[in-house]
């Protein structure tokens, strides 16, 4: 065999070997890529949520748990009652903080059967107070406190009577020892036209003020409208979500009485974050905020099902202070460690029925002095 023939043969052999190696290399990349895709491929679902659920959906453990179940969730925040005004085309779900706005969202949905609401967790409305303010309320018959003075019951009838009479802190015995307790007595709440917690506050107040009757129309709204207007307008400009007033309270500024979701308090306690001189007052007549997911696509419905049924996601919801629907040993275990603040069984708390969305919206507008819309 001549030199040229030998060289050509060597080149052919090297070419074959190189081709085999390259093919093998491509095969390895394809397998690895296939394995990676299998482990990370998720369906992205996009939705609009109340701001009180933002930290839940951005929690790395929640993101990881949803990813493991095949979902990536992208969210935007909005006031619950404002969601109806959003162009929801392209969204997979809307997740307001109560049944009222959820019912209106479902009514506007193209596929009402698909949009049947899911309620994975809920949270009662509570009033957070600084200890001096809570003790003054208790000393004047507006509240009762536990032995530690860290939790108690707000007597709604007595509080509303004080509002009707335009009581000031200075008129309450014992308040003169605390310079920060001055001016008109009121609870800071959110804008009821835009925000769920503010609207539900009015629903509870209306129910108590009208002798335990649920407002069912124009006449019923009119009976309590002057009182609800007092509750609202004494506050001046109101926030459209409960996050800012709660953060102000925790930082020690703002009004000494603030209406928030229990979940906001619970999540701080469960995370062992310092809460200063916190007192949690449960109104003796309150409204549970049923966080209600309205599916707009099958992806949205799958998310709602997972939040309601998946044990890991239920546990993570409790970490963020929410009470899972149904029997909830997860919340009982977490709340038991903070029993001095949290009323785990809601003893002494009555649940007020909520008016229809149309009536509640009219109630909110009239409280904001935006006219008779019923």
Helices and strands as residue ranges (DSSP letters): H 3-40, E 43-49, G 51-53, H 54-58, H 60-68, E 71-77, G 80-85, E 93-96, H 99-108, E 118-130, H 131-139, E 143-145, E 151-154, H 156-164, G 169-171, G 175-177, H 196-209, H 218-233, H 242-250, E 257-261, H 262-270, E 278-283, E 285-286, E 288-295, H 298-309, H 311-319, E 323-324, H 329-336, E 350-351, H 357-367
